[in-house]
């Protein structure tokens, strides 16, 4: 139920301390009474002390008029008292008893005026405090409403939470919120309290659909027992709000609707983003399936082709001309490049999909030695020397993936190292990490390209080729809790460093 403070009507401006007119009707009535009492005081003997009655109009003015008007009337009352005293003294003479009565009459008027003004000011302060309390309670209630519907909610969840929060805010018997489509209430829909479907799927009365001309944001039907309002949606049908038996006034509901409107707009944006994300995810899954199928199906004919070409080179089909043998060697190299690309595409699909196998203990030195032996023939063919300095370290991860990351770095160095140069491969323990560095004397990375060096399809210069090698190296390093970096030494040497956390012993 709503707090009673929310259902109280607002106080008039005069009760909130706003300055009333300088001379209100009550002030003019007090002035007339002062004049009549003063006339009666002049016409009666001093012993009757009629001037004491001047306290009444002074108090009347202090309760309903402005402070300035009351002070003016108090001065008029004192002046009237003195005038009556002077007239009575000229007519009847002035005795000490009459003088004392007159002083008492003047002091009584001053005392009543002062006390009444103070009581009125205290009452105004209390009214202001009460109104401020109601305002703060309303703000707290609206804040609770916002908190109830804030969050990454779709429109179904928003409608359900908004209906519940509005019932608590307004103290209504029931709150129903749903989409209006051709005069029928449809989902998203919520009815609080449930159970039951309420008006869902039913044709709504005409007075529920058409806002009366000149009406405010909230309008009433059934003698204002049911309050109605709409929440608009730019590209969809509006939501109709039906509040039955609310204890809070309509202006509370109107303020709540104004608060909910921007939150509903944000919810529509979230729904749109979620739809787009689902579409992108579906497309990504299709692309990953295509990559898996392409890479897997590509390997079989390539390997069969390589077997046939190696058999031909070994003389299975008789002696071959040298030109034809050279062509077969080129074909084997092309086959190897395509197989490597198929492996890279499979790894890309694996890491893009977030799939991960159970990590194992890996002797990284053995992995690097195996890759170096595999790369050695290509290095010798280019006149490049591989120089290895390897410490025995162990890490946690996938041996095949780590082998691919190391092979990408060594292949890259051998490809761009000038003939007659040396590629230095070092593996060392660096604190709690294993650091593998590969240094060559190649041309290095062109200026301005370092920022995109480890992104997909950034071929050209060091790291060239398919555009996937260094990207995969980065993804493999990150999946194993490490990273890969590129630096250029003062001697114009390129250094790629793969850093991985050591295995906990």
QUIQUILIN-V263392 format. One record per backbone hydrogen bond with DSSP energy under -0.5 kcal/mol. NH is the residue of the N-H (numbers start at 1). CO is the residue of the C=O. If there is no record, write none. Layout:
# QUIQUILIN-V263392
NH/CO
NH/CO
This chain:
# QUIQUILIN-V263392
6/3
7/3
7/4
8/4
8/5
15/12
16/12
16/13
17/14
18/13
28/24
29/25
30/26
31/27
32/28
33/29
34/30
35/31
36/32
37/33
38/34
39/35
40/36
41/37
42/38
43/39
44/40
48/45
49/46
52/49
53/50
54/51
55/52
56/53
57/53
58/54
59/55
60/56
61/57
62/58
63/59
64/60
65/61
70/66
71/67
72/68
73/69
74/70
75/71
76/72
77/73
78/74
79/75
80/76
81/77
82/78
83/79
84/80
85/81
86/82
87/83
88/84
89/85
90/86
91/87
92/88
93/88
93/89
95/93
99/95
100/96
101/97
102/98
103/99
104/100
105/101
106/102
107/103
108/104
109/105
110/106
111/107
112/108
113/109
114/110
115/111
116/112
117/113
118/114
119/115
120/116
121/117
122/118
123/119
124/120
125/121
126/122
127/123
128/124
129/125
130/126
131/127
132/128
133/129
134/130
135/131
136/132
137/133
138/134
139/135
140/136
141/137
142/138
143/139
144/140
145/141
146/142
147/143
148/144
149/145
150/146
153/151
158/154
159/155
160/156
161/157
162/158
163/159
164/160
165/161
166/162
167/163
168/164
169/165
170/166
171/167
172/167
173/244
174/244
175/192
176/242
177/190
178/240
179/186
179/188
180/238
181/179
181/184
184/181
185/199
185/202
186/179
190/177
192/175
200/197
201/185
202/199
204/183
208/205
209/205
209/206
210/206
211/209
215/212
219/228
221/226
225/221
225/222
226/221
227/243
228/219
229/241
231/239
232/230
236/233
239/231
240/178
241/229
242/176
242/240
243/227
243/241
244/174
244/242
245/225
247/170
248/170
249/6
252/249
253/249
254/250
255/251
256/252
257/253
258/254
259/255
260/256
261/257
262/258
263/259
264/260
265/261
266/262
267/263
268/264
269/265
270/266
271/267
272/268
273/269
274/270
275/271
276/272
277/273
278/274
279/275
280/276
281/277
282/278
283/279
284/280
285/281
286/282
287/283
288/284
289/285
290/286
291/287
292/288
293/289
294/290
295/291
296/292
297/293
298/294
299/295
300/296
301/297
302/298
303/299
304/300
305/301
306/302
307/303
308/304
309/305
310/306
311/307
312/308
313/309
314/310
315/312
316/311
318/315
325/321
326/322
327/323
328/324
329/325
330/326
331/327
332/328
333/329
334/330
335/331
336/332
337/333
338/334
339/335
340/336
341/337
342/338
343/339
344/340
345/341
346/342
347/343
348/344
349/345
350/346
351/347
352/348
353/349
354/350
355/350
360/397
362/395
364/362
364/393
365/393
367/363
368/364
369/365
370/366
371/367
372/368
373/369
374/370
375/371
376/372
377/373
379/375
380/376
381/377
382/378
383/380
384/379
385/421
387/385
387/423
388/386
389/425
391/427
393/391
395/362
396/501
397/360
399/397
402/398
403/399
404/400
405/401
406/402
407/403
408/404
409/405
410/406
411/407
412/408
413/409
414/410
415/411
416/412
417/413
420/383
421/418
423/385
424/422
424/439
425/387
425/423
426/424
426/437
427/389
428/435
430/428
430/433
433/430
434/500
435/428
436/434
436/498
437/426
437/435
438/496
439/424
440/494
449/446
452/449
453/450
455/452
457/467
458/455
458/467
462/444
464/461
472/468
473/469
474/470
475/471
476/472
477/473
478/474
479/475
480/476
481/478
482/477
483/499
485/497
487/495
489/493
492/489
494/440
495/487
496/438
497/485
498/436
499/483
499/497
500/434
501/480
502/432
503/394
